[in-house]
Amino acid sequence: QMNVTLRQLRAFVALAQTGSFTEAASRLHVTQSALSGLIKELESALGVQVVQRSTRKVGLTEVGREFQPLADRLLQDLDGALDTIADLKTLKRGLVRVAAPQLMAAAVMPEVMALFRKLHPEVDVRLVDCLAEQLMPKLHSGEVDFVVGPEREATPEVDAALLFETPFVVVFPADHPLKAKRRVTWEQALRHPVVALKGEYTYRLRVDLQGAVPQERLNPVKEVTFMTTALAMVSAGLGVTTCLPYAASLIRLHGLHSRSLTPEVRRRFFVFTRKDRPLSPAAMAFAGFLTAFVQKQDWACY
């Protein structure tokens, strides 16, 4: 088995290109004797002479002439690969694939992506918006690098880093009686028809409510798949909904108002990653940027 080193290959290519031990040694910032030693090591490893030495000039043997373009291409490919890695490390290029629940994807992620692109225009951030129940399957399948979503049962193969914790608010139309109150109790909110989300969101809220307000029951008059649909239905006067305050921009967009609910029922959001799949430098940078962004937000009710 041949043990050819990169230093030997670089020495050979430099010598072949310059035809001079002096110039090749200068190009590589080594002494002529060190260069000569590298060529001898290469020939020993290959088991054949590749350089013809004479008192006047340096030339290549027939094997050396055949070997030169191969060595050239090998070094170019390697240098290209090293340049790519350097670009990825310095975020001059890269791909980030992140999944988030539909509401967060609509209300928070576009602004974060736009601000991140100003800092790192060569990094391509691709957002997958989906139901909360679809997040973890996308992470496990490798479709995305990481997911952002509400708390889930811990599993040994997934790391969870807390992103933020926020309390529920009640959302209602501008002319609603709840607008007169600074804070709204769950009892006051649940007196009105409630539009809720299907599935895990409402199931977990029911469980949390049992702990915080045992006497209250969440019995929606309508259940929909997406919070944007719920907000549109509230805007149409079909009821109120419970929501998380990071949706403030969409609440405003629908001409709605929100109030804090008491006692507080909070929901925690995490960045979920797979333990067996380290994040790329670009994905790490975007996850860190997202975390810093949400921690600066004051999603106040109005």
C-alpha positions in Angstrom: 0.0 0.0 0.0 1.4 3.4 -1.1 1.6 6.1 1.6 1.7 9.3 -0.5 1.3 12.5 1.4 -0.2 15.8 0.4 3.1 17.6 1.0 4.8 15.2 -1.4 2.1 15.7 -4.1 2.4 19.5 -3.7 6.1 19.3 -4.0 5.9 17.3 -7.1 3.4 19.5 -8.8 5.3 22.7 -7.9 8.5 21.2 -9.3 6.7 20.0 -12.5 5.2 23.5 -13.0 8.4 25.5 -12.4 11.0 23.1 -13.7 13.3 24.4 -10.9 14.1 23.2 -7.4 14.8 26.8 -6.4 11.5 28.3 -7.7 9.4 25.3 -6.4 11.0 25.5 -3.0 10.3 29.3 -2.9 6.7 28.8 -3.9 6.2 26.2 -1.1 8.2 28.2 1.5 10.6 25.3 2.1 14.3 24.8 1.7 15.6 23.1 -1.5 16.9 20.2 0.6 13.5 19.8 2.1 11.9 19.8 -1.3 14.4 17.3 -2.6 13.6 15.1 0.4 9.9 15.2 -0.4 10.4 14.2 -4.0 12.6 11.3 -2.9 9.9 10.2 -0.4 7.3 10.4 -3.2 9.4 8.3 -5.5 10.1 5.8 -2.7 6.3 5.5 -2.0 5.5 5.1 -5.7 8.4 2.7 -6.3 9.3 4.6 -9.5 11.3 7.7 -10.5 9.2 10.7 -11.5 11.9 13.4 -11.8 15.0 13.5 -14.0 17.8 15.4 -12.4 20.7 16.9 -14.3 23.1 19.6 -13.6 21.4 22.0 -16.0 17.6 21.5 -15.6 14.9 19.4 -13.9 12.6 17.3 -16.1 10.0 14.6 -15.6 10.4 11.0 -16.5 7.8 9.4 -18.7 6.0 8.2 -15.6 6.3 11.7 -14.1 4.6 13.2 -17.2 1.7 10.8 -17.0 1.4 11.4 -13.3 1.4 15.2 -13.4 -2.1 15.9 -14.7 -3.5 13.3 -12.2 -1.7 14.9 -9.3 -2.9 18.4 -10.6 -6.5 17.3 -10.7 -6.3 15.6 -7.3 -4.9 18.8 -5.6 -7.5 21.0 -7.4 -10.3 18.8 -6.2 -9.0 18.8 -2.7 -8.4 22.5 -2.6 -11.9 23.1 -4.0 -13.3 20.8 -1.2 -11.3 22.7 1.4 -12.5 26.0 0.1 -16.1 24.8 0.3 -15.5 23.8 3.9 -14.0 27.2 4.6 -17.0 28.9 3.0 -19.4 26.8 5.1 -17.5 27.6 8.3 -17.6 31.3 7.5 -21.2 31.2 6.3 -20.3 32.3 2.8 -22.5 29.5 1.6 -24.8 26.9 3.2 -28.3 25.4 3.4 -30.6 25.4 6.4 -33.8 23.4 6.4 -36.1 24.2 9.4 -39.7 23.2 10.1 -42.1 25.2 12.2 -45.8 25.1 13.1 -48.0 27.0 10.6 -48.7 29.9 12.9 -45.1 30.4 13.9 -44.1 30.0 10.3 -46.5 32.8 9.3 -46.0 35.1 12.3 -42.3 34.9 13.3 -40.1 33.1 10.8 -40.3 35.4 7.8 -38.9 38.4 9.8 -36.2 36.2 11.3 -35.3 34.8 7.8 -35.1 38.3 6.3 -32.9 39.7 9.1 -30.6 36.6 8.9 -30.3 37.0 5.1 -29.0 40.6 5.5 -26.1 39.2 7.6 -25.5 36.0 5.6 -26.9 36.5 2.1 -25.2 33.4 0.7 -27.0 31.0 3.2 -30.2 29.5 1.9 -32.8 29.1 4.6 -35.7 26.9 3.6 -38.8 26.9 5.8 -41.2 24.0 6.0 -44.6 25.1 7.5 -46.7 22.3 8.8 -49.0 21.0 11.6 -47.3 20.6 15.0 -47.9 16.8 14.8 -45.8 16.6 11.6 -42.7 18.3 13.0 -41.0 15.4 14.7 -41.5 13.0 11.7 -39.8 15.5 9.5 -36.9 15.7 11.9 -36.5 11.9 12.2 -36.7 11.4 8.4 -33.9 13.9 7.8 -36.2 16.2 5.7 -35.1 19.1 8.0 -32.0 20.0 10.1 -34.0 21.1 13.1 -37.6 21.9 14.1 -39.1 24.6 16.2 -42.2 23.6 18.1 -44.1 23.2 21.3 -43.0 20.9 24.1 -43.1 17.2 23.3 -42.4 14.0 25.3 -38.6 13.6 25.7 -37.0 10.9 23.5 -33.4 9.6 23.8 -32.5 10.4 20.2 -33.6 14.1 20.3 -32.1 17.1 21.9 -34.4 19.9 23.0 -33.2 23.5 23.7 -35.7 25.9 25.2 -36.5 28.7 22.8 -39.2 30.6 24.7 -42.0 30.3 27.2 -45.2 32.3 26.7 -48.7 32.4 28.3 -52.0 32.0 26.4 -54.1 35.0 25.4 -57.7 35.3 24.4 -58.4 36.8 21.0 -61.6 38.6 20.1 -63.1 41.2 17.6 -62.7 44.9 18.2 -66.3 45.4 19.3 -66.3 42.5 21.8 -67.2 43.0 25.5 -63.8 41.5 26.6 -62.1 44.6 25.2 -63.1 46.6 28.3 -61.1 44.3 30.5 -57.4 44.7 31.2 -57.0 41.0 32.0 -59.5 38.2 31.4 -60.1 35.1 33.5 -60.5 31.7 31.8 -64.0 31.6 33.2 -64.8 34.9 31.4 -63.3 33.8 28.2 -64.9 30.4 28.1 -68.4 31.9 28.5 -68.1 32.9 24.9 -68.2 30.5 21.9 -64.6 29.2 21.4 -63.0 28.4 18.0 -60.1 26.0 18.7 -57.6 23.9 16.9 -58.0 20.2 16.3 -55.5 17.7 17.7 -52.6 18.1 20.0 -52.8 21.8 20.6 -56.3 21.7 22.2 -55.7 18.3 23.9 -52.6 19.8 25.7 -54.5 23.0 26.5 -57.3 21.0 28.1 -54.8 19.0 30.3 -53.1 22.3 31.4 -56.4 23.9 32.1 -57.4 21.0 34.4 -54.3 21.8 36.5 -54.8 25.6 36.5 -58.6 26.0 36.6 -60.1 22.6 37.4 -63.7 23.9 37.3 -63.4 25.2 33.7 -63.9 23.0 30.6 -62.8 23.9 27.1 -65.7 22.9 24.8 -65.1 24.5 21.4 -68.1 25.3 19.1 -65.8 24.9 16.1 -62.5 23.1 15.6 -60.2 23.9 12.7 -56.7 22.8 11.5 -54.9 26.2 11.3 -54.8 29.1 13.6 -55.1 31.5 10.7 -58.5 30.0 10.0 -59.5 30.4 13.6 -58.5 34.1 13.5 -60.5 34.6 10.4 -63.5 33.0 12.0 -63.1 35.2 15.1 -62.9 38.2 12.8 -66.2 37.1 11.2 -67.8 37.1 14.7 -68.1 33.4 15.1 -66.5 33.4 18.6 -63.2 33.9 20.4 -60.0 31.8 20.4 -57.1 31.2 22.6 -53.7 31.8 21.1 -50.1 32.5 21.8 -48.9 36.1 21.8 -46.2 35.6 19.2 -49.0 35.7 16.7 -49.4 39.5 17.4 -48.8 40.5 13.8 -51.5 38.2 12.5 -53.9 39.2 15.2 -53.4 42.8 14.1 -53.8 41.8 10.5 -57.3 40.4 11.2 -58.3 43.6 13.1 -58.5 41.6 16.3 -57.5 42.3 19.9 -56.0 40.2 22.7 -55.8 40.0 26.5 -53.8 38.0 28.9 -55.6 35.1 30.5 -55.5 34.5 34.2 -54.4 32.3 35.9 -51.5 32.0 33.4 -51.3 28.8 31.4 -48.0 28.8 29.6 -46.7 26.9 26.6 -42.9 26.2 26.0 -41.3 26.1 22.6 -38.1 24.3 21.8 -35.5 23.8 19.1 -35.4 20.1 18.5 -32.4 18.4 16.9 -31.3 14.9 16.4 -28.4 13.8 18.6 -26.8 11.7 15.8 -26.8 14.5 13.3 -24.8 17.5 14.3 -25.9 20.8 12.8 -23.9 22.4 10.1 -22.3 25.8 10.8 -25.1 27.5 8.9 -27.9 25.7 10.7 -26.2 26.4 14.1 -25.9 30.1 13.2 -29.6 30.3 12.2 -30.8 28.5 15.3 -28.7 30.8 17.5 -30.0 33.9 15.6 -33.6 32.7 16.0 -33.1 32.2 19.7 -31.6 35.6 20.2 -34.4 37.2 18.1 -37.3 35.7 20.1 -35.7 36.4 23.5 -35.7 40.1 22.6 -39.4 40.2 21.7 -42.1 41.7 23.8 -45.3 40.2 22.5 -47.6 42.4 24.4 -51.4 42.2 24.3 -53.4 45.2 23.1 
